[in-house]
Amino acid sequence: MSAFHTIGIIGKQEPDPRVPATLQRLLAHLERRGHRTLLEPATSALLSDHRSPAGNSENDSLAGQAREQHSSPYAQLATHSDLIIVIGGDGTFLHAAREVATTNTPLVGINLGRLGFLVDLSPNCIETRLNDMLDGNYDSEYRSLLETRLMASSANGPECKPVWTGKALNEAVIAKWNTVRMIEFETYIDGQFVNAQRSDGLIIATPTGSTAYALSGGGPLLHPGLDNLLLVPICPHTLSNRPLVVGGDSEIEVRLCHHHPETARLTCDGQVAFELASTRSVRIRRGHTRVRLLHPRGHDHFQLLRAKLGWGGQVQEGARC
């Protein structure tokens, strides 16, 4: 008997004909296995807008059931599910992970995106590798989230108070916006001054995010099991300004020099944006909640890097020295 009696499903929202087709295939397989399925509203709507060419009445019936009984927002969906399956790319997975992290409901991803570092199952694996995972043959791991707080000066004194709090699984980015000028800021770690810099911005990433924007910015790859945070400058004016790895329990504070306050903004995972015109500083630290990810049994992070980053060209596994 599978431990995952009720399975929630979240699909990619951008138009993509592969999503309804994969969703129908997944629902049919889960029904054959006897699982109860819950779909979040936008995902269930995909089925009403897309019918299989053959007019499969079983899939149509599943779509109606999802719309009428099983639609719920992300957090509510996770609360009532034993497992969340995400159909899409890493962007879809990041959004889902931030929303369901507090419920401790595990997630697994079916990749319809490009690289797919977080969604590591192919749609063709639904009846094989995903089936094995549903039977209990999986590896489980936890990934840390960043907690980001925007601090504004108090009207009653120099002290700062938080005006907004956000979460990120990959990275928080402070970057210039709508300008060709660089922005100026100071960086502090646990209250100690690190440096002042003029650049296009700063990436603060988790080990999970070291394969994302931070990698494009020249940062190192961090194994997801490490307890670290990564600071990567974006096009710094001083070429000796290099990426910095700090302990995972560090608090990073970026104090903005507001010569042109309208030219900077914060983004979390590239999906949530906030203007920094009235912000005194941004404080970033590891959050208290973590995301639980499931992988097929024998998951190999380095094999994933080889596949996604093209390491080793076409060398066959059996041809290694």
Buried (B, 14 or more C-beta within 10 A) or exposed (E): EBEBEBBBBBBBBEEBEEBBBBBBBBBBBBBEEEBBBBBBBEBBBBBEEBBBEEEEEEBBEBBEBBBEEBBBEBBBBBBBBBBBBBBBBBBBBBBBBBBBBBBEBBBBBBBBBEBBBBBBBBBEBBEEBBBEBBEEEBEEBEBBBBBBBBBBBEEEEEEBEEEBEBBBBBBBBBBBBEEEEBBBBBBBBEEEEBEEBBBBBBBBBBBBBBBBBBBEBEBEBBEBEBEBBBBBBBBBEEEEBEBBBBEBEBBBBBBBEBEBBEBBBBBBBBEBEBBBEEBBBBBBBBBEBBBBBBBBEEBEBEEBBBBBEEEEEEEEEEEEE
